[in-house]
Amino acid sequence: MHQLLNYIRSTSLKNRIFFGLSIFCPIAFISKYIFSDNPTLIFCTAILAIIPLAAFSTEATESVAQYCGNFFGGFLNSGLGNIAELIFTIVALRKGLINVVKASILGAVTSNVCVGVGLALFFGGLRFKEQTFGEKLAGINAASLTCLTIVILCPSALKISLGSHVMSTTIMRRFSYVSAIILFVLGIVNIIFAWKTHSYLYTADIKRKTITKRRQQAALSMMALDQTPSPLNTPPAPTNNKLTKIYLLIKDISTLILTTILIVCLCQFIVDSLEGAIEKLHISSSFTAAIILPLVSSIIEFVTCISCALKNKIELTIAVTQNSTSQILCFIAPITLAASNLIFYTKSNGEANILLDFDFKSFDLISTIFSVAICNSVLNGNSNWMQGIQLLLAYGTIATGFFYMPF
């Protein structure tokens, strides 16, 4: 405990703030199991508790990216963040909130491409006049994101074109299954492309940095504290740089796993208290599903994007946002569609459950298309704070539209 207090005193002001906010983590658990009749308290404390946990996972993600590359680091970070999104959708499906699930899927896409990229470009632009990244890689990511958006929105576009009286529910459901299969295949193809055939595109601009002397000393001291007197547990020599790297990698991955488990639990608290909090706060379900839930579940990506942009690691920022969006479209959406056929519920009036499909509302469809289009337009190899403002203001306009939706 004394060593932990000394570490907190010696760390930066930002980390002290995050350590202070971490007190909300036990408060959220206490609120859940002791003050369970106050959903607003549970909802607010769980959201505040997620913020420091997301910050702790940020440094670990950057460290993993040093060993494995920006694509893998971004894939790992976005994958851990999307676990919360998957929990949201599965719990909402169990409660029969089909429209909430649909809005949250597209809302997560909109928040990633507008808020995630917008925050990174804005804060990075304030610190650096201009940030550059691979133009070829940006074009590949833009084309991939556009293709995935077309696939998931095509069923809704066809229904709008033909009319609901021509396109039956059965046809919509079948078309949605075809789109889900194509999305999943595209996700596998993207992984093969980035990890196997064209991995050099994702590592060409990465400057491999060795572990600094201060980080080595901190790792070795932590290893010495963790050792117990045992003939089978002998501390390694301080000069063994390989063992130091292995220890740091294990430590960072363990941090990511632990914070993800806690975040998943907190997301469960948020979903359970959501309906009661909405009723007391007088917020529509559309605004909650499309704006609030995606913002909360994507806090990990947002914190990572800002931190990396401030360190001029714009490639990792793009990797986090692009991988998160791709995972939502390629894996979260198809898995949720398949899960709707396995999760059965009964409505309050006794009617049978409605299976999930890709029949989105018109405003959801339009907002997704516009957000992807403006994101692709600014990712042209150079970035500045003005582009970040444009993305954030565009998202603010979309959020305002959802706020005024009465349902």
C-alpha positions as CSV (number, residue, x, y, z in Angstrom):
1,M,0.0,0.0,0.0
2,H,2.8,2.4,0.9
3,Q,4.5,1.7,-2.5
4,L,1.2,2.3,-4.3
5,L,0.8,5.7,-2.6
6,N,4.4,6.7,-3.5
7,Y,3.7,5.7,-7.1
8,I,0.5,7.8,-7.2
9,R,2.4,10.8,-5.7
10,S,5.1,10.5,-8.3
11,T,2.9,10.2,-11.3
12,S,1.4,12.9,-13.5
13,L,-1.7,15.0,-12.8
14,K,-3.7,13.2,-15.4
15,N,-3.0,9.8,-13.8
16,R,-3.8,11.2,-10.4
17,I,-7.2,12.3,-11.7
18,F,-7.8,8.8,-13.1
19,F,-6.8,7.2,-9.8
20,G,-9.2,9.5,-8.1
21,L,-12.1,8.6,-10.4
22,S,-11.3,4.9,-9.9
23,I,-13.1,5.2,-6.5
24,F,-16.4,5.1,-8.5
25,C,-15.7,1.5,-9.4
26,P,-16.5,0.0,-5.9
27,I,-19.2,2.7,-5.5
28,A,-20.9,1.4,-8.6
29,F,-20.9,-2.2,-7.2
30,I,-22.2,-0.9,-3.9
31,S,-24.9,1.0,-5.6
32,K,-25.9,-2.0,-7.6
33,Y,-26.3,-4.4,-4.7
34,I,-27.3,-2.1,-1.9
35,F,-29.1,0.8,-3.5
36,S,-30.7,-1.3,-6.3
37,D,-33.9,0.8,-6.1
38,N,-32.1,3.9,-7.4
39,P,-31.4,3.2,-11.1
40,T,-30.2,6.8,-11.8
41,L,-27.5,6.4,-9.1
42,I,-26.4,3.0,-10.6
43,F,-26.4,4.4,-14.1
44,C,-24.3,7.5,-13.3
45,T,-21.7,5.8,-11.0
46,A,-21.2,3.0,-13.6
47,I,-20.5,5.5,-16.3
48,L,-18.0,7.4,-14.1
49,A,-16.3,4.1,-13.1
50,I,-15.7,3.2,-16.8
51,I,-13.6,6.3,-17.5
52,P,-10.5,5.5,-15.3
53,L,-10.6,1.8,-16.4
54,A,-10.5,2.9,-20.0
55,A,-7.6,5.2,-19.3
56,F,-5.7,2.3,-17.6
57,S,-6.2,0.1,-20.6
58,T,-4.9,2.9,-22.9
59,E,-1.2,2.7,-21.8
60,A,-1.3,-1.1,-21.9
61,T,-2.6,-1.0,-25.5
62,E,0.1,1.4,-26.6
63,S,2.7,-0.9,-25.1
64,V,1.3,-4.0,-26.8
65,A,1.3,-2.1,-30.1
66,Q,5.1,-1.5,-29.7
67,Y,5.7,-5.3,-29.8
68,C,2.9,-6.3,-32.2
69,G,2.4,-3.4,-34.5
70,N,-0.3,-0.7,-34.8
71,F,-2.9,-2.9,-36.5
72,F,-2.8,-5.6,-33.8
73,G,-2.7,-3.0,-31.0
74,G,-5.7,-1.2,-32.5
75,F,-7.4,-4.5,-33.2
76,L,-6.9,-5.6,-29.6
77,N,-8.0,-2.3,-28.1
78,S,-11.1,-2.0,-30.2
79,G,-12.0,-5.7,-29.7
80,L,-11.9,-5.2,-25.9
81,G,-14.1,-2.1,-26.3
82,N,-16.6,-3.9,-28.5
83,I,-17.2,-6.5,-25.9
84,A,-19.2,-3.9,-24.0
85,E,-21.1,-3.2,-27.2
86,L,-21.9,-6.9,-27.6
87,I,-23.1,-7.1,-24.0
88,F,-25.4,-4.1,-24.6
89,T,-27.0,-5.7,-27.6
90,I,-27.4,-9.2,-26.1
91,V,-29.0,-7.9,-23.0
92,A,-31.3,-5.6,-25.0
93,L,-32.3,-8.6,-27.2
94,R,-33.2,-10.6,-24.1
95,K,-35.6,-7.8,-23.1
96,G,-37.1,-7.7,-26.6
97,L,-35.7,-4.2,-27.4
98,I,-35.2,-4.8,-31.1
99,N,-35.3,-1.1,-32.1
100,V,-32.8,-0.3,-29.4
101,V,-30.4,-2.9,-30.7
102,K,-30.7,-1.6,-34.3
103,A,-30.1,2.0,-33.2
104,S,-27.1,1.0,-31.1
105,I,-25.3,-0.9,-33.9
106,L,-25.4,2.1,-36.3
107,G,-24.9,4.5,-33.4
108,A,-21.7,2.8,-32.6
109,V,-20.5,3.2,-36.2
110,T,-21.4,6.9,-36.2
111,S,-19.7,7.6,-32.8
112,N,-16.5,5.8,-33.8
113,V,-16.0,7.6,-37.2
114,C,-17.1,11.0,-35.9
115,V,-16.3,11.2,-32.2
116,G,-13.3,8.9,-32.1
117,V,-11.6,10.4,-35.2
118,G,-12.8,13.9,-34.4
119,L,-11.4,14.0,-30.9
120,A,-8.1,12.6,-32.1
121,L,-7.7,15.1,-34.9
122,F,-8.8,18.0,-32.7
123,F,-6.5,17.4,-29.7
124,G,-3.7,16.2,-32.0
125,G,-4.1,19.3,-34.1
126,L,-3.9,21.6,-31.0
127,R,-0.5,20.1,-30.1
128,F,0.8,19.6,-33.6
129,K,0.1,22.0,-36.4
130,E,-0.3,19.1,-38.9
131,Q,-0.1,15.3,-38.5
132,T,0.6,13.0,-41.4
133,F,-0.1,9.3,-42.0
134,G,0.0,6.9,-44.9
135,E,-2.2,8.1,-47.7
136,K,-2.4,4.6,-49.3
137,L,-3.5,3.0,-46.1
138,A,-6.1,5.7,-45.5
139,G,-7.6,5.0,-48.9
140,I,-7.7,1.3,-48.2
141,N,-9.5,1.9,-44.9
142,A,-11.9,4.3,-46.5
143,A,-12.8,1.9,-49.2
144,S,-13.3,-0.9,-46.7
145,L,-15.5,1.2,-44.4
146,T,-17.6,2.3,-47.4
147,C,-18.0,-1.3,-48.6
148,L,-19.2,-2.5,-45.2
149,T,-21.6,0.4,-44.9
150,I,-23.2,-0.4,-48.2
151,V,-23.6,-4.1,-47.3
152,I,-25.4,-3.5,-44.0
153,L,-27.6,-0.7,-45.3
154,C,-28.6,-2.3,-48.6
155,P,-31.7,-4.1,-47.2
156,S,-33.1,-0.9,-45.8
157,A,-32.3,1.0,-49.0
158,L,-34.2,-1.7,-51.0
159,K,-37.2,-1.5,-48.8
160,I,-37.3,2.3,-49.1
161,S,-37.0,2.0,-52.9
162,L,-39.7,-0.7,-53.3
163,G,-41.9,0.2,-50.4
164,S,-43.0,-1.8,-47.4
165,H,-46.1,-3.1,-49.2
166,V,-43.8,-4.8,-51.8
167,M,-40.9,-6.0,-49.7
168,S,-42.3,-8.4,-47.1
169,T,-40.8,-9.1,-43.7
170,T,-39.7,-12.6,-44.9
171,I,-37.7,-11.1,-47.8
172,M,-36.2,-8.4,-45.6
173,R,-35.1,-11.1,-43.1
174,R,-33.5,-13.3,-45.9
175,F,-31.7,-10.3,-47.4
176,S,-30.4,-9.5,-43.9
177,Y,-29.0,-13.0,-43.5
178,V,-27.2,-12.7,-46.8
179,S,-25.8,-9.3,-45.8
180,A,-24.7,-10.7,-42.4
181,I,-22.8,-13.5,-44.2
182,I,-21.1,-11.1,-46.5
183,L,-20.2,-8.8,-43.6
184,F,-18.6,-11.8,-41.8
185,V,-16.7,-12.8,-44.9
186,L,-15.4,-9.3,-45.4
187,G,-14.2,-9.2,-41.8
188,I,-12.2,-12.4,-42.3
189,V,-10.8,-11.0,-45.6
190,N,-9.7,-7.8,-43.9
191,I,-7.9,-9.7,-41.2
192,I,-6.1,-11.8,-43.8
193,F,-5.2,-8.7,-45.8
194,A,-3.8,-6.8,-42.8
195,W,-2.1,-9.6,-41.0
196,K,-0.9,-11.8,-43.8
197,T,-0.7,-10.6,-47.4
198,H,-0.2,-6.9,-46.9
199,S,1.0,-6.5,-43.4
200,Y,3.8,-4.3,-44.6
201,L,1.3,-1.5,-45.2
202,Y,0.5,-1.4,-41.5
203,T,4.0,-1.6,-40.3
204,A,6.0,0.5,-42.8
205,D,5.5,3.8,-41.0
206,I,6.0,2.4,-37.5
207,K,9.2,3.4,-35.8
208,R,10.2,0.5,-33.6
209,K,11.3,1.9,-30.3
210,T,13.2,0.1,-27.7
211,I,12.2,0.1,-24.1
212,T,13.5,3.2,-22.4
213,K,15.8,3.0,-19.4
214,R,13.2,4.3,-17.0
215,R,10.7,1.7,-18.2
216,Q,13.2,-1.0,-17.8
217,Q,14.1,0.0,-14.3
218,A,10.4,0.3,-13.3
219,A,9.7,-3.2,-14.8
220,L,12.7,-4.7,-13.0
221,S,11.7,-3.2,-9.7
222,M,8.1,-4.5,-10.1
223,M,9.5,-7.9,-10.9
224,A,11.6,-7.8,-7.8
225,L,8.6,-6.8,-5.7
226,D,6.6,-9.7,-7.1
227,Q,9.2,-12.3,-6.3
228,T,9.1,-14.4,-3.2
229,P,12.1,-16.1,-1.6
230,S,12.1,-19.5,-3.3
231,P,14.7,-21.5,-5.1
232,L,12.3,-21.9,-8.0
233,N,11.6,-18.1,-8.2
234,T,14.9,-16.3,-8.7
235,P,14.8,-12.7,-10.0
236,P,16.3,-12.4,-13.5
237,A,19.5,-10.4,-14.1
238,P,18.9,-6.7,-14.6
239,T,20.8,-6.9,-17.9
240,N,18.3,-9.4,-19.5
241,N,16.4,-7.1,-21.8
242,K,14.4,-10.0,-23.3
243,L,12.9,-11.1,-20.0
244,T,12.1,-7.5,-19.2
245,K,10.1,-7.2,-22.5
246,I,8.3,-10.5,-21.8
247,Y,7.4,-9.3,-18.3
248,L,6.1,-6.0,-19.6
249,L,4.0,-7.7,-22.3
250,I,2.4,-10.1,-19.8
251,K,1.8,-7.2,-17.4
252,D,0.1,-5.1,-20.1
253,I,-2.1,-7.9,-21.4
254,S,-3.1,-8.8,-17.8
255,T,-4.1,-5.1,-17.3
256,L,-6.2,-5.2,-20.5
257,I,-8.0,-8.4,-19.5
258,L,-8.7,-7.2,-15.9
259,T,-10.0,-3.8,-17.0
260,T,-12.2,-5.4,-19.7
261,I,-13.8,-7.7,-17.2
262,L,-14.6,-4.8,-14.9
263,I,-16.0,-2.8,-17.8
264,V,-18.2,-5.6,-18.9
265,C,-19.7,-5.8,-15.4
266,L,-20.2,-2.1,-15.3
267,C,-21.9,-2.2,-18.7
268,Q,-24.3,-4.8,-17.4
269,F,-25.1,-2.4,-14.5
270,I,-25.8,0.3,-17.0
271,V,-28.1,-1.8,-19.1
272,D,-30.0,-3.1,-16.1
273,S,-30.6,0.4,-14.8
274,L,-31.2,2.0,-18.2
275,E,-35.0,1.9,-18.4
276,G,-35.4,3.4,-14.9
277,A,-32.8,6.1,-15.6
278,I,-34.5,7.0,-18.9
279,E,-37.8,7.4,-17.2
280,K,-36.4,9.7,-14.5
281,L,-34.2,11.7,-16.8
282,H,-36.9,12.0,-19.5
283,I,-34.7,10.9,-22.4
284,S,-36.1,9.0,-25.5
285,S,-35.1,5.4,-26.1
286,S,-33.7,6.4,-29.6
287,F,-31.4,9.0,-28.2
288,T,-30.2,6.5,-25.5
289,A,-29.6,3.7,-27.9
290,A,-28.0,5.6,-30.7
291,I,-26.0,8.2,-28.7
292,I,-25.6,7.5,-25.0
293,L,-24.9,3.7,-25.2
294,P,-22.4,3.9,-28.0
295,L,-20.5,6.7,-26.4
296,V,-20.3,4.8,-23.1
297,S,-19.2,1.5,-24.7
298,S,-16.6,3.3,-26.9
299,I,-14.9,5.2,-24.1
300,I,-11.8,2.9,-24.3
301,E,-11.3,3.8,-28.0
302,F,-11.9,7.5,-27.4
303,V,-9.3,7.7,-24.6
304,T,-6.9,5.7,-26.6
305,C,-7.4,8.0,-29.7
306,I,-6.8,11.2,-27.7
307,S,-3.8,9.8,-25.9
308,C,-2.2,8.5,-29.1
309,A,-2.9,11.7,-31.1
310,L,-1.3,13.8,-28.4
311,K,1.8,11.6,-28.7
312,N,1.7,12.1,-32.5
313,K,0.8,8.4,-33.0
314,I,-1.9,9.1,-35.5
315,E,-1.5,5.7,-37.2
316,L,-2.5,3.9,-34.1
317,T,-5.5,6.3,-33.7
318,I,-6.8,5.4,-37.2
319,A,-6.2,1.7,-36.5
320,V,-8.3,1.8,-33.3
321,T,-11.2,3.6,-34.9
322,Q,-11.2,1.7,-38.2
323,N,-10.8,-1.7,-36.4
324,S,-13.6,-0.9,-34.0
325,T,-16.0,0.1,-36.7
326,S,-15.1,-2.9,-38.9
327,Q,-15.5,-5.2,-35.9
328,I,-19.0,-3.8,-35.2
329,L,-20.1,-4.2,-38.8
330,C,-18.3,-7.5,-39.6
331,F,-18.8,-9.4,-36.3
332,I,-21.1,-7.6,-33.8
333,A,-23.9,-7.1,-36.3
334,P,-23.9,-10.7,-37.7
335,I,-23.5,-12.2,-34.2
336,T,-26.4,-10.2,-32.9
337,L,-28.5,-11.2,-35.9
338,A,-27.8,-14.9,-35.3
339,A,-28.4,-14.5,-31.5
340,S,-31.8,-13.1,-32.1
341,N,-32.8,-16.5,-33.5
342,L,-31.6,-18.2,-30.3
343,I,-32.9,-15.8,-27.7
344,F,-36.6,-16.1,-27.2
345,Y,-38.8,-13.8,-25.2
346,T,-42.5,-13.1,-24.8
347,K,-44.1,-9.6,-25.0
348,S,-46.2,-8.3,-22.2
349,N,-49.3,-8.8,-24.4
350,G,-48.4,-12.5,-25.1
351,E,-47.3,-12.0,-28.7
352,A,-44.3,-13.9,-30.1
353,N,-40.9,-12.4,-30.4
354,I,-39.7,-10.4,-33.4
355,L,-36.5,-11.5,-35.0
356,L,-33.8,-9.0,-35.7
357,D,-33.1,-7.8,-39.2
358,F,-31.3,-5.0,-41.0
359,D,-34.4,-2.9,-41.5
360,F,-33.2,0.4,-40.1
361,K,-35.1,3.7,-39.7
362,S,-34.5,6.3,-42.4
363,F,-32.8,8.7,-40.1
364,D,-30.4,6.0,-38.8
365,L,-29.6,5.1,-42.4
366,I,-29.0,8.8,-43.5
367,S,-26.9,9.6,-40.4
368,T,-24.6,6.6,-41.0
369,I,-24.1,7.4,-44.6
370,F,-23.2,11.0,-43.9
371,S,-20.9,10.2,-41.0
372,V,-18.9,7.7,-43.0
373,A,-18.7,10.1,-46.0
374,I,-17.3,13.0,-44.0
375,C,-14.9,10.7,-42.1
376,N,-13.5,9.4,-45.4
377,S,-13.2,12.9,-46.8
378,V,-10.9,14.1,-44.0
379,L,-8.7,11.0,-43.8
380,N,-6.5,12.0,-46.8
381,G,-3.1,11.6,-45.3
382,N,-2.9,14.9,-43.5
383,S,-4.9,16.1,-40.5
384,N,-5.4,19.3,-38.4
385,W,-7.7,20.5,-35.6
386,M,-10.2,22.0,-38.1
387,Q,-11.1,18.6,-39.5
388,G,-11.7,17.3,-36.0
389,I,-14.1,20.2,-35.3
390,Q,-16.0,19.4,-38.5
391,L,-16.5,15.7,-37.4
392,L,-17.5,16.7,-33.9
393,L,-20.0,19.3,-35.1
394,A,-21.5,16.8,-37.6
395,Y,-22.0,14.3,-34.8
396,G,-23.5,17.0,-32.7
397,T,-26.1,17.6,-35.4
398,I,-26.9,13.9,-35.7
399,A,-27.2,13.7,-31.9
400,T,-29.6,16.6,-31.8
401,G,-31.8,14.8,-34.4
402,F,-32.0,11.7,-32.2
403,F,-32.6,13.9,-29.1
404,Y,-35.8,15.3,-30.7
405,M,-37.1,11.9,-31.7
406,P,-40.1,11.1,-29.6
407,F,-39.5,7.4,-29.3
